[in-house]
Amino acid sequence: MKEDFLKYQAQTTPHPLAMEISHAKGSYIFSAQRKKYLDFVAGVSACSLGHCHPRVISAVKNQLDKYLHVMVYGEYALEPAVGLTKLLASHLPETLNKTYLTNSGTEAIEGALKLARRATGRSGIIAAKMAYHGNTMGSLSLMSIEERVHPFRPLVGDISFINFNVEEDLVNITHNTAAVILETIQGGAGFIIPENNYLKKVKQRCEDVGALLILDEIQPGFGRTGKLFGFEHFGIVPDILVMGKGMGGGLPIGAFTASENVMDCLMDNPKLGHITTFGGNAVIAAGALACLQEITESDLMAESLQKEKLIRNLLVHPLISEIRGMGLMLVIITPSEEIATNIILKCQEKGLILFWLLFEKKGVRITPPLTISKEEIKEGCGIIIEVLNEINETL
């Protein structure tokens, strides 16, 4: 199968890992060669409840017997989609009460940008340097790294950049700004947490000039930081909230949420201001609803903070410069890119899945399922320490 994978399926890097998958269950992935791997990545934060969580699987199977796709988004009332958006509203601040369902996080970013321009009548968008919001054309335009965007120019216009956590840059937010878009916790840059009430200051500046604040919760969202959404840790409420990844329990979905007054801007002038065929698909929405129910009805969010403490206590080593992040959104920072890559590849050989970050090359991602047990955490961290000791001996 590997040969066909490389020959027929488009690749994103010259050297994909190309592991052949047989099945996955809970915190483990099994290869076609019958090797068992403990998953410390969770599909890059997408599998919030691990692999094939019974509540998600049951909801999907139940919906499969009723109907799949029936009409383009927003025309018919589909029980799973309505239930999902209603439950979301019940767990969000009252100003975030209307949700547009999409197929992915990057599509939700596109919709959020359009909504901000439509609602404010302005065009200027301000993003943070070293941010990652996706790879479709609008999302890519929010990326400051010229090496990655240059081959695809020209990009969406009237986008400028500020430095994350730098208060002095906020003067760049003006009456020409439609929206400021930030990751609540910068992901690809190395799991950078806002400091010194930075998000509050951004929000205040936006209010002062009439701009909207868009927060990208595609990675931190759905319980990963110990709250349903990361912004809850920082005492602010965005005007537009973007989500994805962990929302679907392993299924492809995204969404953006705003107030009714703002969201209704997409209904008219022009009609079909934003449209999608498969957004809000009943099967996907059923799985996402089950995922949200499980996260909000269980102790998983509180447990993620306890599991963070356990990981930090276990991962103490001379080759670990620091551990950044919050909850089960963590990254090990190592002395070099070479060491980080060695850790990832050697751990995979020993049955533990880790992964890289997009921009912070010295980082090793640890974003396991929220459902991971303490025993599994100890198992995985033991493998990491074993590998670190082996690497240390060669230095």
Secondary structure, DSSP 8 states (H G I E B T S, - for coil): -HHHHHHHS--SSSS-----EEEEEBTEEEETT--EEEESSHHHHT-TT-BS-HHHHHHHHHHHTT-S--SSTTTS--HHHHHHHHHHHHTS-TT--EEEEESSHHHHHHHHHHHHHHHHS--EEEEETT----SSHHHHTT---HHHHGGG-S--SSEEEE-TT-GGGGGG--TTEEEEEEESSBTTTT-B---TTHHHHHHHHHHHHT-EEEEE-TTTTTTTTSSSSGGGGTT---SEEEE-GGGGTSS--EEEEE-HHHHGGGTSSSTTSS--SSTT-HHHHHHHHHHHHHHHHSSHHHHHHHHHHHHHHH---TT--EEEEETTEEEEE-S-HHHHHHHHHHHHHTTEE-EE-SS-TTEEEE---TT--HHHHHHHHHHHHHHHHHHHHH-
